[in-house]
Amino acid sequence: MSDFKPGLEGVVAVETEIAEPDREGGSLRYRGVDIEELVGHYPYENVWGLLVDGDLGSVMPDPEAYEPVGLTGNAPADLQAETARLAGEWRLGKLNEISDEQAREDLGRLSAQMMSIVARSARVADGKTEPVPDDVVAGGKTAAETFLLRWRGEADPRHVKAIDTYWICTAEHGLNASTFTARVVASTGADCGAALSSAVGALSGPLHGGAPAYVKPMIEEVAAMGDAEKWVRERLAAKKRIMGFGHRVYRAEDPRSRVLKAVAKELASPYVEVAEELERAALAALQERSPDRVLATNVEYYSAVVLDLAEIPPPLAPAMFACSRVAGWSAHILEQKRTGRLFRPSATYVGPAARPASAVGSGQPVAG
């Protein structure tokens, strides 16, 4: 038995051909292709094809006709519930009982429908109960444009580019919590709907998919104060975390942050200048406090700026992340299916030694 690693830190659990985060070089490659060669050159749906099929000529399918039931406007919860429900509606087969080809088809149908569910849930959150007419939605030329048309009935080109860039940058990133969850569930032979809905649940936590929702309020506070260095000093003195800095994988700049920052500037985000001021102040202060650690801006920081540019409300951020990550999850579910191996890690017991029940609490045994 190897030494216990809290959070499985550094433990190699799988071998993958899907993505390669370059820890030292500050780059991210999807099946060998740098994301900087993808953004602005291929739309998200082709990147889905690259990750799932290894082919940029392959695309995520369009969503089929489907009526979600009882959407609440809470997109992460709606997405998790509806994705699980689809497994029953579509009678999806168990992964250990269907072919790889059938699993890939199931994942394509689900991925497309998950984006549709998020768009429709966001529309409900806006107080609009009637769906956008099909002929309007059909005018979308890309997945990002179709998403906005289904949500708002219109698609500002700047918003389309912002969302497409964000989705590509966050489509896949190795064995993070939600992807690991998807692989664990897939390893049991559960259907694709179960694997994807469980991944959504893992992603909904603020330590994973919800971080961008915490960044925008920070930037707004700095803008109101007008002094980024003072804000950082007060934040750290109060022992509060500054979201958007540091990463457990990269020891250099997070390449996704670099790409998102460039797009935020290109599209003239109203927050990009104050975001840069806060970034400089935060990095200087954090480096002073921890000179031996390599701290850099991570993907969540400029994701918040880009999502705001597209007028995405912070509570919707986890669901937007899920829309992007359906590509990575689908690829990992297929890869896990092919291993045919059930995840079953070990645990080291550190509780009380053997003892009689009478030694525990004051309960009385039931008379027999």
Residue pairs with C-beta under 8 A, 6 or more apart in sequence:
1 346
1 348
2 11
4 348
5 11
8 345
9 248
13 175
13 180
13 343
14 175
14 183
14 335
14 336
14 339
16 174
16 175
16 332
16 335
17 31
17 335
18 30
18 31
18 51
18 172
18 174
18 328
18 331
18 332
18 335
19 28
19 29
19 30
19 31
19 51
19 172
19 173
19 174
19 328
20 28
20 29
20 32
21 28
21 173
21 174
21 249
21 250
22 28
22 29
22 252
22 255
23 249
23 250
23 251
23 252
24 251
24 252
25 252
26 250
26 252
26 253
26 254
26 255
26 258
27 34
27 35
27 36
27 255
28 34
28 35
28 173
28 255
28 256
29 35
30 38
30 47
30 50
30 51
30 171
30 172
31 50
31 51
31 54
33 50
33 56
34 255
35 168
35 169
35 255
35 256
35 259
36 255
36 259
38 47
38 50
38 168
39 164
39 165
39 168
39 169
39 259
39 263
40 161
40 165
42 50
42 56
42 168
43 142
43 143
43 144
43 164
44 60
44 142
44 143
44 144
44 164
44 167
44 168
44 171
44 324
44 327
45 59
45 60
45 142
45 143
46 56
46 57
46 58
46 59
47 56
47 167
47 168
47 171
47 327
48 59
48 60
48 111
48 143
48 171
48 326
48 327
48 330
49 55
49 56
49 57
49 58
49 59
49 60
50 56
50 58
51 171
51 172
51 327
51 328
51 330
51 331
52 58
52 60
52 104
52 107
52 108
52 327
52 330
52 331
52 334
53 104
60 108
60 111
60 112
60 143
60 326
60 327
61 108
61 109
61 112
62 112
62 146
63 112
63 113
63 115
63 116
64 109
64 112
64 113
66 86
66 89
66 113
66 116
68 78
68 82
68 117
68 120
68 121
69 82
69 85
71 78
71 82
71 117
71 120
71 121
71 124
72 78
72 121
72 124
73 121
73 122
73 124
73 125
74 121
74 125
74 315
75 117
75 118
75 121
75 122
75 125
75 315
75 316
75 318
75 319
76 200
76 203
76 204
76 209
76 318
76 319
76 322
77 204
78 117
78 118
78 121
78 319
79 114
79 117
79 118
79 121
79 197
79 200
79 319
79 322
80 197
80 200
80 201
80 204
81 197
82 113
82 114
82 117
83 110
83 113
83 114
83 117
83 193
83 196
83 197
83 200
84 193
84 194
84 197
85 193
86 92
86 110
86 113
86 193
87 191
87 192
87 193
87 194
87 197
88 193
90 106
90 109
90 193
92 106
92 191
92 192
92 193
93 102
93 106
93 191
94 189
94 190
94 191
95 103
95 186
95 189
95 190
95 191
95 192
95 195
95 333
95 337
96 189
96 337
96 340
97 189
98 106
100 334
100 337
100 338
103 192
103 333
103 334
103 337
104 330
104 334
106 191
106 192
106 193
107 192
107 196
107 330
107 333
107 334
108 330
110 192
110 193
110 196
110 326
110 330
111 196
111 326
111 327
111 330
114 196
114 200
114 322
114 323
114 326
115 143
115 146
115 147
115 323
115 326
116 147
116 150
118 147
118 316
118 319
118 320
118 322
118 323
119 147
119 148
119 150
119 151
120 131
120 150
120 151
121 319
122 151
122 316
122 319
123 131
123 132
123 150
123 151
123 152
125 313
125 315
125 316
126 151
126 152
131 150
132 149
132 150
132 151
132 152
132 153
136 149
136 153
137 146
137 149
137 150
139 149
140 146
140 147
140 148
140 149
140 150
140 155
142 160
142 164
143 164
143 167
144 155
144 160
144 161
144 163
144 164
144 167
145 155
145 160
147 163
147 323
148 154
148 155
148 156
148 159
148 160
148 163
149 155
156 310
158 267
158 309
158 310
159 309
159 310
159 311
161 263
161 267
162 263
162 267
162 306
162 307
162 309
162 310
163 307
163 310
163 312
163 320
165 259
165 260
165 263
165 306
166 260
166 303
166 306
166 307
166 310
166 320
166 324
167 320
167 323
167 324
168 324
169 256
169 259
169 260
169 299
169 303
169 324
170 256
170 299
170 303
170 321
170 324
170 325
171 324
171 325
171 327
171 328
172 179
172 325
172 327
172 328
172 331
173 179
173 249
173 328
174 249
175 183
176 208
177 202
177 203
177 205
177 207
177 208
178 199
178 200
178 202
178 203
178 208
178 209
178 325
178 329
179 199
179 325
179 328
179 329
179 332
180 202
181 198
181 199
181 201
181 202
182 195
182 196
182 198
182 199
182 329
182 332
182 333
182 336
183 195
183 332
183 333
183 335
183 336
183 343
184 198
184 343
185 194
185 195
185 198
185 199
186 192
186 195
186 332
186 333
186 336
186 337
187 336
187 339
187 341
187 342
187 343
188 342
192 330
192 333
195 329
195 333
196 326
196 329
196 330
196 333
199 322
199 325
199 329
200 322
202 208
203 209
203 318
203 321
203 322
203 325
204 210
204 318
206 213
206 214
209 317
209 318
209 321
209 322
209 325
210 317
210 318
211 243
211 244
211 300
212 300
212 303
212 304
212 307
212 314
212 317
212 321
213 304
213 314
213 315
213 317
213 318
214 243
214 314
215 243
215 244
215 300
215 301
215 303
215 304
215 305
216 271
216 304
216 305
216 308
216 314
217 314
218 242
218 243
218 244
218 278
219 271
219 274
219 275
219 278
219 304
219 305
221 231
222 228
222 231
222 274
222 277
222 278
223 271
223 274
225 231
228 274
228 277
228 278
228 280
228 281
228 282
229 281
229 285
231 278
231 281
232 242
232 278
232 281
232 282
232 285
233 285
235 242
236 242
236 285
236 289
242 282
242 286
243 300
243 301
244 282
244 297
244 298
244 300
244 301
244 302
244 304
245 282
245 283
245 286
245 295
245 296
245 297
245 298
245 301
246 286
246 293
246 295
246 296
246 298
247 254
247 296
247 298
247 299
250 296
250 298
251 294
252 294
252 296
253 296
253 297
254 296
254 297
254 298
254 299
256 298
256 299
256 303
257 296
257 297
257 298
257 299
257 301
257 302
260 299
260 302
260 303
260 305
260 306
261 272
261 297
261 302
261 305
263 306
264 271
264 272
264 275
264 302
264 305
264 306
264 309
265 272
267 306
267 309
269 275
269 305
269 306
269 308
269 309
271 305
271 308
271 309
272 305
275 301
275 302
275 305
279 297
279 301
283 295
283 296
283 297
286 293
286 295
287 293
287 295
303 317
304 314
304 317
307 317
307 320
312 320
357 365
358 365
